[in-house]
Amino acid sequence: GAAELDKAVAAAERAFETWSQKSDAELQAACAAVTKKIEEHSEELAKLITLEQGKPLNGLGSRWEMGGAVAWAGYTTSLSLPVKVLQDNEQGRVELHRKPVGVVGSITPWNFPVMIAIWHIMPALRTGNTVVIKHASQTLLVGERMVRAFVEAGVPDDVFINLFLDHQTTSALIAAGNFNFINFTGSVEGGRSIERAAAGTFAGLGLELGGKDPGYVMEDADLDAAVDTLMDGAT
């Protein structure tokens, strides 16, 4: 309901005040702990992805996704955004300082429920933002287990909040203007809906839309091998 949504987002806003003040080393350590915990539970999460979402365990399936999720989490953890000197001469010195934006909304798809969520979440947390995530309705169990891994790693539960929402409620939450940035991966129509909801809120938008599994088969290809590869990739 509306009261629960307001409470969750308000908690993320309050948590931002503390989380955003952590040092770069503290944020890096927190993300390293998350990466380790996700790796520890990668087999459990892979099996849950297969049970709930339906992709095979092997090949370009759930275990492959978890391997990618761990790799991306670790790589993001290793990054930093130091002060950049743009000018330092007799005319003056100019420095670029990057600051966290606030509460980031993350809306993730069903096809890669962990890896794409990691793409959204880890850069936000690494740079001092808090996150409110809405997983696809087809992969709610996977999403909940992934969020628990973050809590087990020591990330405060108000820094990374998981909400179970339908599309209409999600749009209403975005339109309320509580997010400073919104990340969405999904359909073109879904992106249009989010863009409409965010109009007037001045929230930043990251929209990764469409482009589902394009593939080309050349005339000299082994058709049996091509079909197998395309079907594996389309999972």
C-alpha positions as CSV (number, residue, x, y, z in Angstrom):
1,G,0.0,0.0,0.0
2,A,0.9,3.7,-0.2
3,A,1.9,3.9,3.4
4,E,4.4,1.0,3.1
5,L,5.9,2.5,0.0
6,D,6.3,5.9,1.5
7,K,7.9,4.3,4.6
8,A,10.4,2.3,2.5
9,V,11.5,5.3,0.3
10,A,11.8,7.5,3.4
11,A,14.0,4.9,5.0
12,A,16.3,4.9,1.9
13,E,16.4,8.7,2.0
14,R,17.5,8.7,5.7
15,A,20.0,5.9,5.1
16,F,21.5,8.0,2.2
17,E,22.6,10.6,4.7
18,T,24.9,8.1,6.4
19,W,25.9,5.8,3.5
20,S,26.9,8.8,1.3
21,Q,29.3,10.0,4.0
22,K,31.3,6.8,4.0
23,S,34.9,6.9,2.7
24,D,35.8,5.4,-0.6
25,A,37.7,2.6,1.2
26,E,34.6,1.8,3.4
27,L,32.3,1.6,0.3
28,Q,34.8,-0.6,-1.5
29,A,35.0,-2.9,1.5
30,A,31.2,-3.1,1.7
31,C,31.0,-4.0,-2.0
32,A,33.8,-6.6,-1.6
33,A,31.8,-8.3,1.1
34,V,28.7,-8.4,-1.1
35,T,30.7,-9.9,-3.9
36,K,32.1,-12.6,-1.6
37,K,28.6,-13.4,-0.3
38,I,27.1,-13.6,-3.8
39,E,29.9,-16.0,-4.8
40,E,29.3,-18.1,-1.8
41,H,25.6,-18.5,-2.7
42,S,26.1,-18.6,-6.5
43,E,25.1,-22.3,-6.8
44,E,22.0,-21.8,-4.6
45,L,21.0,-18.8,-6.7
46,A,21.7,-20.6,-10.0
47,K,19.4,-23.4,-9.0
48,L,16.7,-21.0,-7.9
49,I,17.0,-19.1,-11.2
50,T,16.4,-22.4,-13.1
51,L,13.5,-23.4,-10.9
52,E,11.7,-20.0,-11.1
53,Q,12.7,-18.5,-14.4
54,G,13.3,-21.7,-16.4
55,K,16.7,-21.3,-18.1
56,P,19.0,-24.4,-18.0
57,L,21.6,-24.7,-15.3
58,N,24.5,-25.2,-17.7
59,G,25.6,-23.8,-21.1
60,L,24.6,-20.1,-21.3
61,G,22.2,-20.7,-18.4
62,S,22.0,-20.0,-14.7
63,R,25.5,-20.9,-13.7
64,W,26.9,-18.8,-16.5
65,E,24.7,-15.9,-15.3
66,M,26.0,-16.2,-11.7
67,G,29.6,-16.4,-12.9
68,G,29.0,-13.1,-14.8
69,A,27.3,-11.6,-11.8
70,V,30.2,-12.4,-9.5
71,A,32.7,-11.1,-12.1
72,W,30.9,-7.8,-12.6
73,A,30.4,-7.3,-8.9
74,G,34.1,-7.8,-8.3
75,Y,35.1,-5.5,-11.2
76,T,32.8,-2.7,-10.0
77,T,34.1,-3.1,-6.5
78,S,37.7,-2.5,-7.8
79,L,36.7,0.9,-9.5
80,S,37.0,4.3,-7.9
81,L,36.2,7.9,-8.8
82,P,39.1,10.0,-7.5
83,V,39.1,13.8,-7.7
84,K,40.1,14.7,-11.3
85,V,42.2,17.9,-11.9
86,L,40.8,19.6,-15.0
87,Q,43.1,22.6,-14.9
88,D,46.1,23.6,-12.8
89,N,48.1,26.5,-14.2
90,E,48.7,30.2,-13.6
91,Q,45.1,31.0,-14.4
92,G,43.8,28.7,-11.6
93,R,43.0,25.2,-10.5
94,V,39.8,23.4,-11.4
95,E,38.9,20.0,-9.8
96,L,36.1,17.6,-10.7
97,H,34.5,16.0,-7.6
98,R,31.8,13.4,-8.2
99,K,29.1,13.1,-5.6
100,P,26.4,10.5,-5.0
101,V,23.0,11.5,-6.3
102,G,20.7,10.0,-3.6
103,V,18.1,7.3,-3.8
104,V,18.4,5.2,-7.0
105,G,15.4,3.2,-8.3
106,S,16.2,-0.1,-10.0
107,I,13.7,-2.0,-12.2
108,T,15.1,-5.3,-13.5
109,P,13.9,-7.9,-16.1
110,W,13.2,-11.6,-15.8
111,N,15.8,-12.9,-18.2
112,F,18.9,-12.2,-16.2
113,P,17.4,-11.5,-12.7
114,V,20.8,-11.5,-10.9
115,M,23.3,-10.3,-13.4
116,I,21.4,-7.3,-14.6
117,A,20.4,-6.4,-11.0
118,I,24.2,-6.4,-10.2
119,W,24.8,-4.0,-13.1
120,H,22.2,-1.6,-11.6
121,I,23.0,-2.0,-7.9
122,M,26.7,-2.3,-7.5
123,P,27.7,1.0,-9.2
124,A,25.1,2.8,-7.2
125,L,26.2,1.4,-3.8
126,R,29.9,1.7,-4.7
127,T,29.5,5.5,-5.2
128,G,27.5,6.1,-2.0
129,N,23.9,5.9,-3.2
130,T,21.0,3.9,-1.7
131,V,18.9,1.7,-3.8
132,V,15.2,0.7,-3.9
133,I,14.7,-2.3,-6.3
134,K,11.7,-3.8,-8.0
135,H,12.3,-7.2,-9.5
136,A,10.3,-8.7,-12.3
137,S,7.2,-10.5,-11.2
138,Q,8.5,-13.8,-12.7
139,T,11.6,-13.8,-10.5
140,L,10.6,-12.6,-7.1
141,L,12.1,-15.5,-5.2
142,V,15.5,-15.0,-6.9
143,G,15.3,-11.3,-6.1
144,E,14.5,-11.8,-2.5
145,R,17.3,-14.3,-2.1
146,M,19.8,-11.9,-3.7
147,V,18.8,-9.1,-1.4
148,R,19.3,-11.3,1.6
149,A,22.9,-11.9,0.4
150,F,23.5,-8.2,0.6
151,V,22.1,-8.1,4.1
152,E,24.2,-11.1,5.1
153,A,27.2,-9.2,3.8
154,G,26.5,-6.3,6.2
155,V,24.8,-3.8,3.9
156,P,22.1,-2.1,6.1
157,D,18.6,-3.1,5.1
158,D,17.6,0.6,4.6
159,V,20.5,1.1,2.1
160,F,19.2,-1.6,-0.2
161,I,15.4,-2.1,-0.1
162,N,13.4,-4.7,-2.1
163,L,9.8,-3.8,-3.0
164,F,7.1,-6.1,-4.5
165,L,5.2,-3.9,-6.8
166,D,3.0,-4.2,-9.9
167,H,3.5,-1.9,-12.9
168,Q,0.8,0.6,-11.9
169,T,2.1,1.1,-8.4
170,T,5.7,1.4,-9.7
171,S,4.6,4.2,-12.0
172,A,2.9,6.0,-9.2
173,L,6.0,5.6,-7.0
174,I,8.2,7.1,-9.7
175,A,5.7,10.0,-10.4
176,A,5.8,10.9,-6.7
177,G,9.4,12.2,-7.3
178,N,11.2,10.3,-4.6
179,F,14.0,9.0,-6.8
180,N,17.0,10.9,-7.8
181,F,17.9,8.4,-10.6
182,I,16.0,5.5,-12.1
183,N,17.6,2.5,-13.9
184,F,15.3,0.3,-16.1
185,T,16.1,-2.7,-18.3
186,G,13.1,-4.0,-20.2
187,S,10.7,-3.4,-23.1
188,V,10.4,-0.3,-25.1
189,E,6.8,0.1,-23.9
190,G,7.9,-0.3,-20.3
191,G,10.5,2.4,-20.9
192,R,8.0,4.8,-22.3
193,S,5.8,4.2,-19.2
194,I,8.7,5.0,-16.9
195,E,9.6,8.1,-18.9
196,R,6.1,9.4,-18.7
197,A,5.9,8.7,-15.0
198,A,9.2,10.5,-14.4
199,A,8.4,13.6,-16.4
200,G,8.6,16.6,-14.2
201,T,10.5,14.9,-11.4
202,F,13.9,15.8,-12.7
203,A,15.1,12.3,-11.9
204,G,17.9,11.0,-14.1
205,L,17.0,8.0,-16.3
206,G,19.0,5.1,-17.5
207,L,16.8,3.1,-20.0
208,E,18.1,-0.1,-21.6
209,L,15.2,-1.0,-24.0
210,G,14.4,-3.8,-26.5
211,G,17.1,-5.5,-28.5
212,K,16.0,-9.0,-27.5
213,D,18.4,-11.7,-28.9
214,P,19.3,-10.5,-32.4
215,G,21.1,-13.1,-34.4
216,Y,22.4,-13.6,-38.0
217,V,22.9,-17.0,-39.7
218,M,25.1,-16.7,-42.9
219,E,24.4,-18.9,-45.9
220,D,27.6,-21.0,-45.3
221,A,26.7,-21.8,-41.7
222,D,26.2,-25.2,-40.1
223,L,22.4,-24.8,-39.6
224,D,22.2,-27.4,-36.8
225,A,25.0,-25.7,-34.9
226,A,23.5,-22.3,-35.6
227,V,20.1,-23.3,-34.2
228,D,21.6,-24.8,-31.0
229,T,23.7,-21.6,-30.5
230,L,20.8,-19.3,-31.0
231,M,18.5,-21.2,-28.7
232,D,21.1,-21.3,-26.0
233,G,21.7,-17.6,-26.4
234,A,17.9,-16.8,-26.3
235,T,17.5,-18.3,-22.8
